[in-house]
Amino acid sequence: MVETIQRKLNDSAFVRWTALILIALTMFFGYMFVDMMSPLQSMIEAQRGWTPDVFGMYGSSEFLFNVFGFLILAGIILDKMGVRFTGMLSASLMFIGASIKYYGVSDAFIGSGIESWLNGWWVSFPASAKLASLGFMIFGCGMEMAGITVSKTIAKWFEGKEMALAMGLEMAIARVGVFAVFSISPWLANMAPATVVRPVAFCTLLLLIGLLTYTIFTFMDRKLDKQLGLDSKGNNSSEEEFRISDLGKIFSSKVFWIVAILCVLYYSAIFPFQRFATNMLESNLGVSAQTAADIFRWFPMGAAAITPFLGSYLDHKGKGATMLIFGAILMTVCHLIFAFVLPAYPSTLIAYGAIIILGISFSLVPAALWPSVPKIMETRYLGSAYSLIFWIQNIGLCLFPAVIGYALKFSNPGHIDGTAYNYTLPMVIFASCGVAAMLLGVWLKAEDRKKKYGLELPNIKK
C-alpha cells in the first residue's frame, strides 16, 4: 500500500511515454516547418525571383536571433521558469513566426504596401524573402528554445530510466516529420495551380496543433512536480538554484567546449545540407525536384528507424563517445561520395547508398550526444548548458547555408536557370566538417577516460 502511494507519475511506463509523444509531436511539426521549403528551391526561385544565395541567406535567417543571444536568454528562462512556461513560450513563437512567413510568400503580400516598402531597400534581396526571413527568425527562436526545453524535460521524466532511448525516439519522431514534409511539400506545391504558398499554410496549421499538444503535456508535468515536491517552476527548494554566475562554470569547462564544437561541426554538415540536398540530387541525377525529394526523404526515415535501437544500446551498454567518432566518420564518407562519386557515376543506387550511410551517422551522433550532456553538467544549470550548446550550434547553422549558397554561386559562374549546378565544392566543405568532428570525438573519449565522466557507461541505473 505504501509503495502505491509513493509511486510517481513517471514511474508508469505508459504515462512517461505518453508525455514523450505529446512533446515530440510539437517537435515533429516544427521539423516539418523547418524543411518545408527545402524541396521547393527551384519553385521559389521561379515564382518569387529568389536566387541560390538568397535561398541560402533565407535558410540562415532561422538562426540569426539565436546567434545574437536569444538562445542564451532561452536557457536562463528555462532554468528560472521551468519546462512548462518555456515550452508554451517556444511553441507560441514557432506559430507566430510561421504565420509571418506564410504572409511573406502568399499572394496577398504581392502588391501590398509592405512589399513596396521592403523593396525600397536592399533591392537584391526580394521583399518576399525579407519578410519570410523575419518570420523564420522568430520561428527559429521558438524552435531552438523548444529543443533545449524538450531535452531538459526528457532528462527530468526519464532520469535513471531509458533516457537515451527516449531522446532517440523523440529525435526519431521529429525526423519522421522531415520525411513527411519531403513527401508532402512538393505534392501540395504541385497541385493545380502550382504554388509554394500551399505547403507553408499547411505546416503553419500543424504548428498550432503542436502548441495544443504541449498544452496538454503541461497538465501532466504539473502533477509530477507536486509528487516530486517541486515548486511551480519545477525547482527543488532544498537544492541550490541556478545563478547567472553558473554560466561562467559552463564556459570554463573544457569538455563542454569539446562537445559544443563537435556539435556545431556535425550539425552544420547535416541541416544546411538538407536545404540543398534536393537540388543537389536534381543536378547530379538529372531528375525532377519531386523525384529528388522522394529519394532524399528516406534519409530521416533511416535515421528514425535506427536511432531508438542505438539509444537502447546506449542505455544498457554505453559507448557514447565511441558512437560519436564512428558517426562523424560515416558522415564524411557520405559527403565525399556526393562530392566525387555521384557526379562521375550518376546512379540512384549510389545516391540511396550514400543516404543510408548518412542516416546511420545521424542515428549514432544525436543518440550519443544529447544524453551525454547531463553527465558532464549539473542539473541546476542543465538548461543553460543545453542552450549554450545550441547557441554555438546555431552560429554554424546560421553561417553555413549562406556559405554554401555563395560557394554554389562561386563554383557555377554564369549559371543559366534550369541547368544543373556543380555541387563538388559544397560537398567538400561538408566533408571537412566531418573530419574535424571525428577528431574532436577522439579528444572527448580521451578526456572521458581521464576524468571519468561516464560517457562510455550505460544510462540505466541497476
Secondary structure as UniProt FT lines:
FT   HELIX           2..6
FT   HELIX           9..11
FT   HELIX           13..34
FT   TURN            35..37
FT   HELIX           38..40
FT   HELIX           41..48
FT   HELIX           52..61
FT   TURN            62..63
FT   HELIX           64..65
FT   HELIX           66..70
FT   HELIX           71..105
FT   HELIX           107..109
FT   TURN            110..111
FT   HELIX           113..118
FT   TURN            119..120
FT   TURN            123..124
FT   HELIX           127..157
FT   TURN            158..160
FT   HELIX           163..190
FT   HELIX           197..228
FT   TURN            232..233
FT   TURN            237..238
FT   TURN            244..245
FT   HELIX           246..251
FT   HELIX           254..268
FT   TURN            269..270
FT   HELIX           271..285
FT   HELIX           289..296
FT   HELIX           298..316
FT   HELIX           320..336
FT   HELIX           337..341
FT   HELIX           342..344
FT   HELIX           348..376
FT   HELIX           379..381
FT   HELIX           382..410
FT   TURN            413..414
FT   TURN            417..418
FT   HELIX           424..451
FT   TURN            455..456
//
